[in-house]
Amino acid sequence: SSYRSSENLTALREWLQCEYALKTQESSISFNTMPDQSTIQLLRQRLREARAHMLSAVVGLPEDRLQAPNAISSYAVAQIMAIRIEAENRALTLLQSMLHGHPFAYPLPREELDRKAVYARWGWDWAHLMRELYQQREETMWNLEDFDGPILHRKFDVHGQHLSPYDVLAALADEERALGDALRAWREQIERMG
């Protein structure tokens, strides 16, 4: 679905805008909240800054330190990056399903999804994890263009939560910023200990 023609994309956007207009009239939400390209650019910047904040916390650490257990909770830094790859993959699946009007999110507890992400990437070295992390983010950034319009703030029911594509992307950025803070604290602690 990421490689559809621009003609199909234009038709899909028009259809979604019409559908959204009908739904907002029904629920008396103001249609004046339609985001413009600057909203997408601000979201891109937020995602970039959060990713840079997270990765700068561990830059320059040796591979053995990145693979050592118990950096955050019981996970090694490398395992945390595996979790981030999978979290963004799940978010992108949810975003694309929202775009088509049928949101899909795995109905499993977060802890179980995290464990599955770690096991799926067991034994990956840091370089492999970073390649996958960058590729996943590039796909997310590329797909942001599909959300330029009212769809960005349209709320969907996702397992009892009312989420918009904007909410999903903002949560990705917020999680990575918080993770960056936690990784900085961990790094300061191990550097104090020698």
Steps between C-alpha positions, in 0.01 A plus 500: 500500500802730536557494125164606363489743210448870566170482310368234739637694796320817391174310460545337841570835666190655342288207612638518855446876516138456395452218750661708772283802415187288540618356830597840640164645403333209679706547815501884481880520500632814333639432153737796547753273670625369166878477529721648234842399375666687789334263749658207320837677497477571875417136561797392288726729703361366828568142390854588383587683822367219720697238305819710519446549874460126554800393292732774625465349848687187391727621220859382539425216740680173422303203366540301822344786700211528251435125528531482882173422683315728741555840341130585526290254697636157406585597143835580339527816290507284185180326610338838564582598142339175380189601695507846341523349150197285567307781674543721194407212271178446697431876498543513123263206457246681717548824305454333163191317623359833628558648156274228360238554770550173688753545783693189595716460808617177658278420800794368704650656814795731435736277703423202278548705183834623637616144572403392149698792354811399694476134403441585133832689496697278734871504422492806275808718534474875555560589134217273387264649758590854394442424132157361579418789734592758234313315226186476713511873577558583134186305409303686767624837374419407142145400597434828683402662170192277492372675814513855369139603553220446751585131538795601721269595788211263432433286809463123472399248762803280567429245773292752696732796447416788268817561300584704195799442271651810660461341846677185383794691352526737797508198734790353299694824543412532870605142572836550331561828684420333835718205406783738415471650848505154661801392292688818596437428868619140453812615317585755769461229763732253324757772433499596872550137593799480264 
